[in-house]
Amino acid sequence: MTDDEVQAASRAILNGWLTMGEISFKFENDFRQKVGSSHAVAVNSCTAALHLALCAINLEADDEVIIPADTFTATGEVITYFKAKPVIADIEKDTHNISIKSIEEKITPRTRAIIPVHFSGQPCDMDEIMSIAEKHKLKVIEDAAHAFPARYKNRNVGTIGDITAFSFYATKTITAGEGGMITTENEEWAQRMKMLRLHGISKDAWKRYSAEGTYVYDVIEPGFKYNPTDISSAIASVQLSKSDEMNDRRLQITQRYIEAFRNNDAFIPYVVKPDRETCWHLYPLRLNPEALSISRDEFMIKLKQKGIVTSVHFIPLYRFTWYKNQGWDAADFANSEWVFEREISLPIYPSLTDEEVDYVIENVIEIAAQNLRIGSPAR
Ligand SMILES: *Cc1c(COP(=O)(O)O)cnc(C)c1O
């Protein structure tokens, strides 16, 4: 965040409108143009975006929706809002993205949709997913919380699946503190989601209170309180205007990490497939337990002692109490377990300096070198 965001937020506060109005509609349209989709619907989180997407496709009780094991719980939780069932698929070791083979194994007559998650910003195998969806008459809702901007075979994420959900949460590649966006090519769905984001009323508050408006409105169906505010949209607009610049910086940081950790047996490279462009929302370092004498968690503690805070993306869903109680079992997710045991997310954000990146690299390499397993190939 810079003074630009502060100034934009101040203007949005002082103009007195505060809630969703002209600033939000401009941001919605600017984002739509940037992605190149036909429609965009601004909301107050990606979770709300996913929820409204499932409303748009009329998800019903007892329907099944396939999601990857390695995601944030929001991807699964929205399905339960409908008393429908999140069905967990395994991931690929290389990309951490949902496995096509696993999707195929999980399809039943009750399957209604697939929610692929573009892990760390790397697009999933969308051609394969879209053709499975076509074959089985399923809808594809992309969880693109990590994936702005991202490209798959020269197509922007946000223009590929039936509906795409983006996040502007505090940690994401562009942020408003909280915020989200839906893109789709389907006009009818877009109109319905716009109505549902503001209580299901027939026209938005902006029109009701503007000069040409009247007090009259109708409630078409019960909706939700999912609109963004003009204050958050003002912040998000500034972030959008510098998103390419911020993206370039994340790519530079990743290049340094990739160079530094290649050809070192203590680490297993994370693979980005050649036909896609990721925005590196996360940089996943994968530790090789055969080469190291300390665990992933011990490695993280040693980094923390050097002032380097890391995280793990993600604790797989089936490891959580609620999902476990639905019958999901770690034993059925070999790849996801493999990834979970090895992954550390290193610091990556545009304001990270080259010196800081070098400091991270030096310490990661040093900790690995000091904790090699006796007789390991890495020695
Ligand atoms: C952050 C995140 C979400 C939720 O985004 P919010 O804007 O916080 O609702 C959903 N899915 C994934 C994969 C995420 O990382």
The ligand as a Gaussian input file, in Angstrom:
#p B3LYP/6-31G(d) Opt

LIG

0 1
 C       -8.231000     -16.573000      -0.255000
 C       -8.914000     -17.704000      -0.891000
 C      -10.312000     -17.768000      -0.992000
 C      -11.227000     -16.833000      -0.282000
 O      -11.061000     -15.507000      -0.638000
 P      -11.806000     -14.388000       0.234000
 O      -11.729000     -13.175000      -0.638000
 O      -11.012000     -14.242000       1.501000
 O      -13.187000     -14.829000       0.495000
 C      -10.878000     -18.788000      -1.723000
 N      -10.124000     -19.731000      -2.300000
 C       -8.778000     -19.731000      -2.203000
 C       -7.999000     -20.802000      -2.890000
 C       -8.127000     -18.741000      -1.474000
 O       -6.799000     -18.754000      -1.344000

